[in-house]
Amino acid sequence: MSDDMILHFTSNSSNQSDQSSKIAKLEARLVGKASSAVASQPQVQAQLNSWSAPARFGGTQDSRPESLVDSDDSDDDSGGAFLIQANTQKRRKVEENSGTTVVEHVEGGNISGNVHQAAADAKQKTIETMDSTKAAADINKRKQGRGRASSASGRGRGHRVTDQARNQMFSPSNGQVENSNQKDGFSKEQLGHDSQSSTEVSNHDEATSLRVKVATLGEELKKLREEASDYRNKCEQLEKELKDFKDYEQQMKPKRMKVISDLLISVSKAERQEARMKVRQDSLRLGNVGVIRAGTVISEAWEDGQALKDLNTQLRSLLETKEAIERQRKSLKKRQSDKGDLAEAEGGVQEEDLLIQDEIYKSRLASIKREEEAVMRERDRYELEKGRLIREMKRIRDEDGSRFNNFQILNHHYALLNLLGKGGFSEVYKAFDLVEHRYVACKLHGLNAQWSEDKKQSYIRHAIREYNIHKTLVHHHIVRLWDIFEIDQNTFCTVLEYCSGKDLDAVLKATPMLPEREARIIIVQIFQGLVYLNKRSQKIIHYDLKPGNVLFDDFGVAKVTDFGLSKIVEDDVGSQGMELTSQGAGTYWYLPPECFELNKTPLISSKVDVWSAGILLYQMLFGRRPFGHDQTQERILREDTIIKARKVEFPARPSVSNEAKDFIRRCLTYNQAERPDVLTIAQDPYLNYTKK
């Protein structure tokens, strides 16, 4: 095998003559040293082994003798840069020409054995280098270009190592150069291996770090999936519980509504009994309605109760006493005018006694006057109570005659309780919303069965129109409209916000004159509701503003209600207003003069509500209406009372601020064109509260 390698190396040589000359020089040098070489053959063999071993294993050049180093240098200086290339055939030719047996013996014995050993070692090293290079190439195969370069350089280094090993086999004297080349080759190979090892270490560390991160993220993902699964299970459980709860609610809803309605009905029955008992007690004290028969005519008349009878008796007694004292005073004055006659008749009565007697009469008359005022105040209080009693008796009578007095539940939604009042064609019941759990007022509109179909349809259109106006109004000074539904063919219901307080009409009947402070805050709240009606895209004229249409809740908040006569101002209406198509409707004491014009169709605007608000404020302050207070509506219409009301007069009592009087004058301006509208008068200082 070594001979084949030698033949292969020699066949690659391009200049055989130069190689032959070099061999000749080396042999000539060896001839001169033949004796020493022969004598010290064992030492030469050991020295060659010592030289070849470092060359094979990458040893340093310091272990070689200095003489050989110098000879190598001289050879290199003479042009022998390339070490001796071993060629057995040429060497034999040279031996035949020179006839040198000693050199042949040395080459055949020592050098040939070393060459074979070096060739075997180089072959093994080449195989190991190629294996390591191949392994490194496989490891770095995925890196960008780095693997290819490393593998290529590895293979290059492997070939160089093989060449150096082969050269060393044939030139033991030039071992220093071969060993130096081997050192450079192996150093580069070692650097390549170190660089590759550091790259592998860094890649391994990076891969380890990434594996740790992936493992950590995997653990977190696992935890998140477990949490998501827990949440999903909880959501499913909650959904199931919610479904069960809703099912339970649906099952319990009828029972709950039944329990609530039963409790409300029990309370309402107790309230009804209490109201009737109170009416009976008050009837004994204040009076009752009696039936008077006059022939075939039966009429009702009020009969005063015992308390009012006692007050009337006491008042008549005081009047009689007062008249008697007045007569005595007149008689005493007559006697004072005729002193002579008086002195003769009474036996010398002195003038001083007459004066004392007159003073006694005056004192008694003053006392009677105080008693009379106290009795009058008491009687007025009883009159107020009597008025409330009469209204309560009427309400009870209407409630007893209503077909909805048996605590019905309307539309499976509203439990009717007690009657609040009755109008011309409607009844208003206090009710409870079983769904929203709040008190409401149910206004039941009944159509007379004897009406014609045209009249019924007209009434229905009127009610639907009111509903369409009212349902869009949402303001804290306007009563809300919650719902509307049909009960039967001749009855339907509108559900309104319930105001537990009185209306302004009941307040004024109980206290005819309110303090200005209270009256002012009420009118301010009314105007806030009117301003809301006039700031909408479609302005609304209430047209029926009166004390009965102003309600109060538990906290005293005033709310405007009843939009049955309201007018929607269309967009194409001019500044003069819209035509009044329902002339004759409304409450005459609170309507302005333009509503009573008969020679032409009146034009109305929000100034109608301004006039009505001025009448309300006047009535709250002075206890009476400014125009036609004691007149009926028929008389007002017949005598043109409102049309003649060109100027408002204020009584001396009670005392009212000038600001209030000026505000009332502005509201009650006779000329419609000069009267301010709602938005204009809302800027009046009297309606604005500023912090002082």
C-alpha positions as CSV (number, residue, x, y, z in Angstrom):
1,M,0.0,0.0,0.0
2,S,2.9,2.4,0.8
3,D,4.5,1.7,-2.5
4,D,1.3,2.6,-4.3
5,M,1.1,5.9,-2.4
6,I,4.7,6.6,-3.3
7,L,4.0,6.0,-7.0
8,H,1.0,8.2,-6.7
9,F,3.0,11.0,-5.2
10,T,5.8,10.7,-7.8
11,S,3.4,10.6,-10.7
12,N,2.1,14.0,-9.6
13,S,5.6,15.5,-9.7
14,S,6.1,17.9,-12.7
15,N,9.9,18.3,-12.5
16,Q,11.7,15.0,-12.1
17,S,15.2,16.3,-12.9
18,D,15.1,18.8,-10.0
19,Q,14.0,16.1,-7.7
20,S,16.8,13.8,-8.9
21,S,19.4,16.5,-8.2
22,K,18.1,17.0,-4.8
23,I,18.3,13.3,-4.1
24,A,21.9,13.3,-5.4
25,K,22.9,16.1,-3.0
26,L,21.3,14.3,-0.1
27,E,23.0,11.1,-0.9
28,A,26.4,12.8,-1.3
29,R,25.9,14.3,2.1
30,L,25.0,11.0,3.5
31,V,28.1,9.4,2.0
32,G,30.3,11.7,4.0
33,K,28.6,10.6,7.1
34,A,28.2,6.9,6.2
35,S,30.5,5.6,8.8
36,S,28.8,7.5,11.6
37,A,25.4,6.6,10.2
38,V,26.3,2.9,10.1
39,A,27.8,3.0,13.5
40,S,24.9,4.8,15.0
41,Q,22.1,3.1,13.1
42,P,20.1,2.4,16.2
43,Q,20.4,6.0,17.3
44,V,19.4,7.2,13.9
45,Q,16.4,5.0,13.9
46,A,15.4,6.3,17.4
47,Q,16.1,9.9,16.2
48,L,13.9,9.4,13.2
49,N,11.2,7.9,15.3
50,S,11.4,10.9,17.6
51,W,11.2,13.3,14.7
52,S,8.3,11.5,13.0
53,A,6.2,11.2,16.1
54,P,5.9,15.0,16.8
55,A,5.3,15.5,13.1
56,R,2.5,13.0,13.2
57,F,0.9,14.4,16.4
58,G,1.4,18.0,15.8
59,G,4.6,18.4,18.0
60,T,7.0,21.4,17.9
61,Q,10.3,21.8,16.1
62,D,12.3,22.4,19.2
63,S,12.9,18.6,19.7
64,R,15.0,18.3,16.6
65,P,18.8,18.7,16.4
66,E,20.3,22.1,15.4
67,S,22.4,20.5,12.6
68,L,19.4,19.2,10.8
69,V,17.7,22.5,11.1
70,D,20.7,24.2,9.6
71,S,20.9,21.7,6.8
72,D,17.3,22.3,6.0
73,D,17.9,26.0,5.9
74,S,20.9,25.6,3.5
75,D,18.8,23.4,1.3
76,D,16.1,25.8,1.3
77,D,18.5,28.6,0.5
78,S,19.9,26.7,-2.5
79,G,16.4,26.5,-4.0
80,G,15.1,23.2,-2.5
81,A,11.8,24.7,-1.1
82,F,10.0,21.5,-1.7
83,L,11.1,18.6,0.4
84,I,12.5,15.4,-1.1
85,Q,9.8,13.5,-3.0
86,A,10.4,9.7,-2.5
87,N,10.5,7.8,-5.6
88,T,11.8,4.2,-5.4
89,Q,12.4,3.7,-9.1
90,K,14.5,6.9,-9.5
91,R,16.4,6.2,-6.3
92,R,17.3,2.7,-7.6
93,K,18.6,4.4,-10.8
94,V,20.7,6.8,-8.8
95,E,22.1,3.9,-6.7
96,E,23.1,2.0,-9.8
97,N,24.9,5.1,-11.1
98,S,26.7,5.9,-7.9
99,G,27.2,2.4,-6.6
100,T,26.9,3.5,-3.1
101,T,26.0,0.5,-0.9
102,V,26.0,2.3,2.3
103,V,23.3,4.8,1.4
104,E,21.3,1.9,-0.1
105,H,21.7,0.1,3.1
106,V,20.5,3.1,5.1
107,E,17.6,3.8,2.9
108,G,16.6,0.2,2.6
109,G,16.9,-0.4,6.3
110,N,16.2,2.6,8.4
111,I,14.5,5.0,6.0
112,S,12.3,2.4,4.3
113,G,11.0,1.2,7.7
114,N,10.3,4.8,8.8
115,V,8.6,5.6,5.5
116,H,6.3,2.6,5.9
117,Q,5.5,3.6,9.5
118,A,4.9,7.3,8.6
119,A,2.7,6.3,5.7
120,A,0.6,4.1,8.0
121,D,0.3,6.9,10.5
122,A,-0.5,9.5,7.9
123,K,-3.2,7.2,6.5
124,Q,-4.8,6.7,9.9
125,K,-4.6,10.5,10.6
126,T,-6.1,11.3,7.3
127,I,-9.0,8.9,7.9
128,E,-9.5,10.4,11.4
129,T,-9.4,13.9,10.0
130,M,-11.8,13.1,7.3
131,D,-14.2,11.5,9.8
132,S,-14.1,14.5,12.1
133,T,-14.5,16.8,9.2
134,K,-17.5,14.9,8.0
135,A,-19.0,14.9,11.5
136,A,-18.5,18.6,11.7
137,A,-20.1,19.1,8.3
138,D,-23.1,17.2,9.4
139,I,-23.5,19.2,12.6
140,N,-23.2,22.6,10.8
141,K,-25.2,21.6,7.8
142,R,-28.2,23.8,8.7
143,K,-26.2,27.0,9.3
144,Q,-26.0,29.6,6.5
145,G,-22.9,28.9,4.5
146,R,-20.9,28.2,7.6
147,G,-21.2,24.5,7.5
148,R,-20.0,24.3,3.8
149,A,-17.0,26.5,4.5
150,S,-16.0,24.5,7.6
151,S,-16.3,21.2,5.8
152,A,-14.3,22.5,2.8
153,S,-11.6,23.8,5.0
154,G,-11.6,20.6,7.0
155,R,-11.1,18.6,3.9
156,G,-8.3,20.9,2.7
157,R,-6.5,20.6,6.0
158,G,-6.9,16.8,5.8
159,H,-5.2,16.7,2.4
160,R,-2.4,19.0,3.6
161,V,-1.8,16.8,6.6
162,T,-1.6,13.7,4.4
163,D,0.9,15.4,2.0
164,Q,3.0,16.5,4.9
165,A,3.0,13.0,6.4
166,R,4.0,11.5,3.1
167,N,6.8,14.0,2.5
168,Q,8.2,13.3,6.0
169,M,8.5,9.6,5.1
170,F,11.1,10.3,2.4
171,S,13.0,13.2,4.0
172,P,14.1,12.7,7.5
173,S,16.8,15.3,7.2
174,N,14.2,18.0,6.3
175,G,11.9,17.0,9.1
176,Q,12.1,20.5,10.5
177,V,10.3,22.0,7.5
178,E,7.8,19.2,7.4
179,N,7.2,19.4,11.0
180,S,6.7,23.2,10.7
181,N,4.2,22.7,7.9
182,Q,2.4,20.1,10.0
183,K,2.4,22.6,12.9
184,D,0.8,25.3,10.8
185,G,-1.7,22.9,9.4
186,F,-2.7,21.4,12.7
187,S,-2.8,24.9,14.3
188,K,-5.2,26.1,11.7
189,E,-7.2,22.9,12.1
190,Q,-7.2,23.3,15.8
191,L,-8.4,26.9,15.5
192,G,-11.1,25.7,13.1
193,H,-12.1,23.1,15.6
194,D,-12.0,25.6,18.5
195,S,-14.1,28.1,16.5
196,Q,-16.5,25.4,15.5
197,S,-16.6,24.2,19.1
198,S,-17.3,27.7,20.5
199,T,-20.1,28.1,17.9
200,E,-21.5,24.8,18.8
201,V,-21.4,25.7,22.5
202,S,-23.1,29.0,21.9
203,N,-25.7,27.4,19.7
204,H,-26.1,24.7,22.3
205,D,-26.6,27.3,25.0
206,E,-29.0,29.3,22.8
207,A,-30.9,26.1,22.0
208,T,-31.0,25.2,25.7
209,S,-32.3,28.7,26.6
210,L,-34.9,28.4,23.9
211,R,-35.9,25.0,25.2
212,V,-36.3,26.5,28.7
213,K,-38.4,29.3,27.4
214,V,-40.5,26.9,25.3
215,A,-40.9,24.7,28.4
216,T,-41.9,27.8,30.5
217,L,-44.3,29.0,27.9
218,G,-45.7,25.5,27.6
219,E,-46.3,25.4,31.3
220,E,-48.0,28.8,31.2
221,L,-50.1,27.8,28.3
222,K,-51.1,24.7,30.1
223,K,-52.1,26.7,33.2
224,L,-54.0,29.2,31.0
225,R,-55.8,26.4,29.3
226,E,-56.6,24.9,32.7
227,E,-57.9,28.3,33.8
228,A,-59.8,28.8,30.6
229,S,-61.3,25.4,31.1
230,D,-62.2,26.3,34.7
231,Y,-63.8,29.6,33.6
232,R,-65.7,27.8,30.8
233,N,-67.0,25.3,33.4
234,K,-67.9,28.1,35.7
235,C,-69.6,30.0,32.9
236,E,-71.5,27.0,31.9
237,Q,-72.5,26.5,35.5
238,L,-73.6,30.1,35.9
239,E,-75.5,29.9,32.7
240,K,-77.2,26.8,33.9
241,E,-77.9,28.5,37.3
242,L,-79.2,31.6,35.4
243,K,-81.5,29.5,33.3
244,D,-82.7,27.6,36.3
245,F,-83.3,30.9,38.1
246,K,-85.2,32.3,35.1
247,D,-87.2,29.2,35.0
248,Y,-87.9,29.5,38.6
249,E,-88.8,33.1,38.1
250,Q,-91.2,32.2,35.4
251,Q,-92.7,29.6,37.7
252,M,-92.8,31.9,40.7
253,K,-94.0,35.0,38.8
254,P,-97.7,34.2,38.9
255,K,-97.4,33.2,42.6
256,R,-95.5,36.4,43.4
257,M,-98.0,38.5,41.5
258,K,-100.8,36.8,43.3
259,V,-99.2,37.4,46.7
260,I,-98.5,41.1,46.0
261,S,-102.0,41.7,44.6
262,D,-103.6,39.9,47.6
263,L,-101.6,42.1,50.0
264,L,-102.4,45.3,48.0
265,I,-106.1,44.3,47.9
266,S,-106.1,43.7,51.6
267,V,-104.6,47.1,52.2
268,S,-107.0,48.7,49.8
269,K,-110.0,47.1,51.4
270,A,-108.8,48.4,54.8
271,E,-108.4,51.8,53.3
272,R,-111.9,51.7,51.9
273,Q,-113.4,50.7,55.2
274,E,-111.4,53.4,57.0
275,A,-112.5,56.0,54.5
276,R,-116.2,55.1,54.8
277,M,-115.9,55.1,58.6
278,K,-114.3,58.5,58.6
279,V,-117.0,59.8,56.3
280,R,-119.7,58.6,58.7
281,Q,-118.0,60.3,61.6
282,D,-117.5,63.5,59.7
283,S,-121.0,63.4,58.5
284,L,-122.3,63.5,62.1
285,R,-120.1,66.4,62.8
286,L,-120.2,68.4,59.6
287,G,-123.3,67.2,57.8
288,N,-124.7,65.0,55.2
289,V,-126.6,65.0,52.0
290,G,-130.4,64.7,52.5
291,V,-133.1,63.9,50.1
292,I,-135.9,66.5,49.7
293,R,-139.1,65.5,48.1
294,A,-141.3,68.2,46.6
295,G,-144.2,66.6,45.1
296,T,-142.9,64.3,42.4
297,V,-139.5,66.0,42.3
298,I,-136.8,64.5,44.4
299,S,-133.7,66.6,45.0
300,E,-130.6,66.5,47.3
301,A,-129.7,69.1,49.8
302,W,-127.0,69.5,52.3
303,E,-127.9,69.2,56.0
304,D,-125.3,70.6,58.4
305,G,-124.0,68.4,61.2
306,Q,-124.0,69.0,64.9
307,A,-120.7,70.9,65.0
308,L,-121.8,73.4,62.3
309,K,-125.2,73.7,64.0
310,D,-123.5,74.5,67.3
311,L,-121.3,77.1,65.6
312,N,-124.2,78.7,63.9
313,T,-126.1,78.8,67.2
314,Q,-123.2,80.4,68.9
315,L,-122.8,82.9,66.1
316,R,-126.5,83.8,66.3
317,S,-126.3,84.2,70.0
318,L,-123.3,86.6,69.6
319,L,-125.2,88.6,67.1
320,E,-128.3,88.9,69.3
321,T,-126.1,90.0,72.2
322,K,-124.4,92.5,70.1
323,E,-127.7,93.9,68.9
324,A,-128.9,94.2,72.5
325,I,-125.8,96.1,73.6
326,E,-126.2,98.4,70.6
327,R,-129.7,99.2,71.7
328,Q,-128.6,99.9,75.2
329,R,-125.9,102.3,73.9
330,K,-128.4,104.1,71.8
331,S,-130.6,104.4,74.8
332,L,-127.8,105.7,76.9
333,K,-126.8,108.3,74.4
334,K,-130.3,109.5,74.2
335,R,-130.4,110.0,78.0
336,Q,-127.1,111.9,77.8
337,S,-128.6,114.3,75.3
338,D,-131.4,115.1,77.8
339,K,-129.5,115.6,81.1
340,G,-132.2,117.4,82.8
341,D,-134.8,114.8,82.1
342,L,-132.4,112.1,83.0
343,A,-131.4,113.7,86.3
344,E,-135.1,114.1,87.4
345,A,-136.0,110.6,86.3
346,E,-133.1,108.7,88.0
347,G,-132.9,110.8,91.1
348,G,-129.7,112.7,90.4
349,V,-127.6,110.2,88.6
350,Q,-124.2,111.7,87.8
351,E,-122.7,112.2,84.3
352,E,-119.7,110.1,85.3
353,D,-121.9,107.1,85.7
354,L,-123.2,107.5,82.2
355,L,-119.7,107.6,80.8
356,I,-118.7,104.4,82.7
357,Q,-121.8,102.6,81.5
358,D,-121.0,103.6,77.9
359,E,-117.4,102.3,78.3
360,I,-118.8,98.9,79.6
361,Y,-120.9,98.6,76.5
362,K,-117.9,99.3,74.2
363,S,-115.8,96.7,76.0
364,R,-118.5,94.1,75.7
365,L,-119.0,94.9,72.0
366,A,-115.2,94.4,71.4
367,S,-115.3,91.1,73.2
368,I,-118.2,90.0,71.1
369,K,-116.4,90.9,68.0
370,R,-113.4,88.8,69.0
371,E,-115.6,85.9,69.7
372,E,-117.4,86.4,66.5
373,E,-114.1,86.3,64.5
374,A,-113.1,83.1,66.3
375,V,-116.4,81.5,65.5
376,M,-116.1,82.6,61.9
377,R,-112.6,81.2,61.6
378,E,-113.9,77.9,63.1
379,R,-116.8,77.9,60.7
380,D,-114.5,78.5,57.8
381,R,-112.4,75.6,58.8
382,Y,-115.5,73.5,59.1
383,E,-116.5,74.6,55.7
384,L,-113.2,73.4,54.3
385,E,-113.7,70.1,56.0
386,K,-117.2,70.0,54.7
387,G,-115.9,70.6,51.2
388,R,-113.4,67.7,51.5
389,L,-116.2,65.6,53.0
390,I,-118.5,66.3,50.1
391,R,-115.7,65.4,47.6
392,E,-114.9,62.2,49.5
393,M,-118.6,61.2,49.6
394,K,-118.8,61.8,45.9
395,R,-115.7,59.7,45.3
396,I,-117.1,56.9,47.4
397,R,-120.4,57.0,45.6
398,D,-118.6,56.9,42.2
399,E,-116.4,54.1,43.4
400,D,-119.4,52.1,44.6
401,G,-121.1,52.6,41.2
402,S,-118.0,51.8,39.1
403,R,-117.7,48.4,37.3
404,F,-114.0,48.3,38.1
405,N,-114.4,48.5,41.9
406,N,-113.7,44.8,42.5
407,F,-109.9,44.9,42.4
408,Q,-109.4,43.7,38.8
409,I,-106.0,43.0,37.3
410,L,-105.9,44.7,33.9
411,N,-103.8,43.4,31.0
412,H,-102.1,40.9,33.5
413,H,-100.0,43.9,34.5
414,Y,-101.9,46.4,36.6
415,A,-103.8,45.7,39.9
416,L,-106.6,48.3,40.3
417,L,-106.9,49.5,43.9
418,N,-109.1,52.5,44.8
419,L,-110.8,55.2,42.8
420,L,-109.0,58.6,42.7
421,G,-111.7,60.5,40.9
422,K,-114.1,60.6,38.1
423,G,-114.5,63.0,35.2
424,G,-117.0,63.3,32.4
425,F,-116.1,60.2,30.5
426,S,-113.3,58.6,32.5
427,E,-112.4,57.2,35.8
428,V,-108.9,57.4,37.4
429,Y,-107.9,54.5,39.7
430,K,-104.8,54.1,41.8
431,A,-103.1,50.9,40.7
432,F,-99.9,48.9,41.1
433,D,-97.7,47.8,38.3
434,L,-97.0,44.2,39.1
435,V,-94.1,44.0,36.6
436,E,-92.2,47.3,37.3
437,H,-93.3,47.3,41.0
438,R,-94.5,50.9,41.2
439,Y,-97.7,52.7,41.8
440,V,-99.4,54.1,38.7
441,A,-102.7,55.9,37.8
442,C,-104.9,54.1,35.4
443,K,-107.3,56.4,33.5
444,L,-110.2,54.3,32.2
445,H,-111.9,55.8,29.2
446,G,-115.5,54.6,28.8
447,L,-117.6,55.0,25.7
448,N,-121.3,55.4,26.2
449,A,-123.0,52.5,24.6
450,Q,-125.8,54.8,23.5
451,W,-123.4,57.0,21.5
452,S,-123.3,56.8,17.8
453,E,-120.4,55.2,16.0
454,D,-119.3,58.6,14.8
455,K,-119.1,60.0,18.3
456,K,-117.3,56.9,19.6
457,Q,-114.7,57.2,16.8
458,S,-114.3,60.9,17.5
459,Y,-113.7,60.2,21.2
460,I,-111.2,57.4,20.3
461,R,-109.3,59.7,17.9
462,H,-109.2,62.4,20.5
463,A,-107.8,59.9,23.1
464,I,-105.2,58.5,20.6
465,R,-104.2,62.1,19.8
466,E,-103.7,62.9,23.4
467,Y,-101.7,59.7,23.8
468,N,-99.5,60.4,20.8
469,I,-98.7,63.9,22.3
470,H,-98.2,62.7,25.8
471,K,-96.1,59.6,25.3
472,T,-93.1,61.4,24.0
473,L,-92.9,63.9,26.9
474,V,-90.2,63.1,29.4
475,H,-89.7,65.9,32.0
476,H,-89.6,66.0,35.8
477,H,-92.4,68.7,35.8
478,I,-94.7,66.8,33.4
479,V,-96.6,63.7,34.4
480,R,-95.3,60.6,32.5
481,L,-97.5,58.5,30.3
482,W,-96.4,54.8,30.6
483,D,-98.8,52.7,28.7
484,I,-102.1,52.4,26.8
485,F,-104.2,49.3,26.0
486,E,-107.7,48.2,25.2
487,I,-109.9,46.7,27.8
488,D,-113.0,45.9,25.8
489,Q,-114.8,47.2,22.8
490,N,-116.0,50.3,24.6
491,T,-113.2,50.9,27.1
492,F,-109.5,51.5,27.0
493,C,-106.9,52.5,29.6
494,T,-104.0,54.9,29.7
495,V,-101.4,54.4,32.4
496,L,-99.9,57.5,33.9
497,E,-97.4,58.4,36.6
498,Y,-98.9,58.4,40.0
499,C,-98.6,61.5,42.1
500,S,-99.4,60.8,45.7
501,G,-99.9,64.4,46.7
502,K,-102.9,66.7,46.1
503,D,-103.6,68.7,43.1
504,L,-103.4,72.5,43.1
505,D,-107.1,72.8,43.2
506,A,-107.4,70.8,46.5
507,V,-104.5,72.9,47.9
508,L,-106.2,76.2,47.1
509,K,-109.5,74.9,48.6
510,A,-107.8,74.1,51.8
511,T,-105.7,77.3,51.8
512,P,-107.2,79.8,49.4
513,M,-104.2,82.2,49.7
514,L,-100.7,80.9,49.6
515,P,-97.6,82.8,50.8
516,E,-95.8,84.5,47.9
517,R,-92.8,82.3,48.4
518,E,-94.8,79.1,47.9
519,A,-96.8,80.5,45.0
520,R,-93.6,81.7,43.3
521,I,-91.9,78.3,43.4
522,I,-95.0,76.6,42.1
523,I,-95.3,78.9,39.1
524,V,-91.5,78.5,38.4
525,Q,-92.0,74.7,38.2
526,I,-95.0,75.2,35.9
527,F,-93.0,77.4,33.5
528,Q,-90.1,74.9,33.5
529,G,-92.6,72.3,32.1
530,L,-94.0,74.9,29.6
531,V,-90.5,75.8,28.4
532,Y,-89.8,72.1,27.7
533,L,-93.0,71.9,25.6
534,N,-91.8,74.9,23.6
535,K,-88.2,73.8,23.0
536,R,-89.2,70.5,21.3
537,S,-89.0,70.1,17.5
538,Q,-92.8,70.1,17.5
539,K,-94.0,72.7,20.0
540,I,-97.0,71.9,22.2
541,I,-99.7,74.3,23.5
542,H,-101.2,72.8,26.7
543,Y,-104.4,75.0,26.4
544,D,-106.0,73.7,29.6
545,L,-103.7,74.9,32.3
546,K,-105.7,75.2,35.5
547,P,-105.4,74.2,39.2
548,G,-106.9,70.7,38.7
549,N,-104.2,69.9,36.1
550,V,-101.2,70.6,38.4
551,L,-100.3,67.7,40.6
552,F,-97.8,67.3,43.4
553,D,-95.8,64.3,44.5
554,D,-94.7,63.4,48.1
555,F,-91.8,65.9,47.9
556,G,-93.9,68.8,46.7
557,V,-92.7,68.7,43.0
558,A,-95.3,70.2,40.7
559,K,-96.2,68.3,37.5
560,V,-98.4,69.4,34.7
561,T,-100.9,66.8,33.4
562,D,-104.0,66.3,31.2
563,F,-103.0,66.9,27.6
564,G,-106.5,66.2,26.3
565,L,-106.9,69.7,24.7
566,S,-103.3,70.2,23.8
567,K,-102.3,71.5,20.4
568,I,-99.3,70.6,18.3
569,V,-97.8,73.6,16.5
570,E,-96.9,72.5,13.0
571,D,-93.7,73.7,11.3
572,D,-95.5,75.8,8.7
573,V,-97.3,77.9,11.3
574,G,-96.4,81.6,11.2
575,S,-95.6,84.0,14.0
576,Q,-99.3,84.7,14.6
577,G,-100.0,81.2,15.7
578,M,-102.3,78.3,14.6
579,E,-106.0,78.3,14.1
580,L,-108.2,77.3,17.1
581,T,-110.4,74.5,15.8
582,S,-111.9,73.6,19.2
583,Q,-113.3,76.9,20.1
584,G,-115.5,76.7,23.2
585,A,-113.5,74.0,24.9
586,G,-111.4,74.6,27.9
587,T,-112.0,76.3,31.3
588,Y,-113.1,79.9,30.6
589,W,-111.6,81.5,33.8
590,Y,-108.1,80.6,32.5
591,L,-108.4,81.3,28.8
592,P,-107.2,84.6,27.1
593,P,-109.5,87.0,25.3
594,E,-108.5,85.8,21.8
595,C,-110.1,82.4,22.5
596,F,-113.5,84.1,22.7
597,E,-113.5,85.9,19.4
598,L,-116.6,84.8,17.5
599,N,-116.4,86.9,14.4
600,K,-113.3,85.1,13.1
601,T,-111.3,82.0,13.7
602,P,-108.8,82.7,16.5
603,L,-105.1,82.3,16.1
604,I,-103.4,80.9,19.2
605,S,-99.8,80.2,20.3
606,S,-98.0,79.5,23.5
607,K,-99.2,82.9,24.7
608,V,-102.4,81.1,25.7
609,D,-100.4,79.2,28.4
610,V,-98.7,82.4,29.5
611,W,-102.2,84.0,30.2
612,S,-103.3,80.9,32.1
613,A,-100.2,80.8,34.2
614,G,-100.7,84.5,35.1
615,I,-104.3,83.6,36.3
616,L,-102.9,80.8,38.4
617,L,-100.4,83.0,40.1
618,Y,-103.0,85.7,40.8
619,Q,-105.3,83.1,42.3
620,M,-102.6,81.6,44.5
621,L,-101.7,85.0,45.9
622,F,-105.1,86.6,46.4
623,G,-107.4,83.6,46.8
624,R,-109.6,84.4,43.8
625,R,-109.5,84.7,40.0
626,P,-109.0,88.2,38.6
627,F,-111.9,87.9,36.1
628,G,-115.3,86.3,36.6
629,H,-114.5,84.7,39.9
630,D,-118.1,84.4,41.1
631,Q,-119.5,83.8,37.6
632,T,-120.3,80.5,35.9
633,Q,-118.8,79.6,32.6
634,E,-122.2,80.3,30.9
635,R,-122.4,83.7,32.4
636,I,-118.8,84.5,31.4
637,L,-119.5,83.5,27.9
638,R,-122.8,85.4,27.9
639,E,-121.5,88.6,29.4
640,D,-118.2,88.6,27.6
641,T,-116.4,88.9,30.9
642,I,-112.9,87.9,29.6
643,I,-113.2,90.0,26.4
644,K,-113.8,93.0,28.7
645,A,-110.9,92.2,31.0
646,R,-108.5,94.8,29.7
647,K,-106.8,95.7,33.0
648,V,-106.0,93.6,36.1
649,E,-106.7,95.1,39.5
650,F,-104.9,94.1,42.7
651,P,-106.5,94.1,46.1
652,A,-104.9,95.8,49.0
653,R,-104.6,92.7,51.1
654,P,-102.6,90.6,51.2
655,S,-99.3,92.4,50.6
656,V,-97.5,91.2,47.5
657,S,-94.2,92.3,46.0
658,N,-94.1,94.7,43.1
659,E,-92.1,92.1,41.1
660,A,-94.9,89.7,41.4
661,K,-97.5,92.3,40.3
662,D,-95.3,93.3,37.3
663,F,-95.0,89.7,36.3
664,I,-98.7,89.1,36.5
665,R,-99.3,92.2,34.4
666,R,-97.0,90.9,31.7
667,C,-98.7,87.6,31.6
668,L,-102.2,89.2,31.5
669,T,-101.4,91.6,28.7
670,Y,-104.7,92.1,26.8
671,N,-103.2,92.5,23.4
672,Q,-102.0,89.2,22.1
673,A,-99.3,90.7,19.9
674,E,-97.8,92.5,22.9
675,R,-98.0,89.6,25.3
676,P,-94.7,87.6,25.6
677,D,-94.6,83.9,24.7
678,V,-93.4,81.2,27.0
679,L,-89.7,81.3,26.0
680,T,-89.6,85.1,26.3
681,I,-91.3,85.4,29.7
682,A,-89.2,82.5,31.0
683,Q,-86.3,85.0,31.1
684,D,-88.2,87.3,33.5
685,P,-86.1,87.9,36.7
686,Y,-89.1,86.8,38.8
687,L,-88.8,83.2,37.5
688,N,-85.0,83.0,38.0
689,Y,-83.4,82.3,41.2
690,T,-79.9,83.7,41.7
691,K,-77.7,83.3,44.7
692,K,-77.6,86.5,46.7
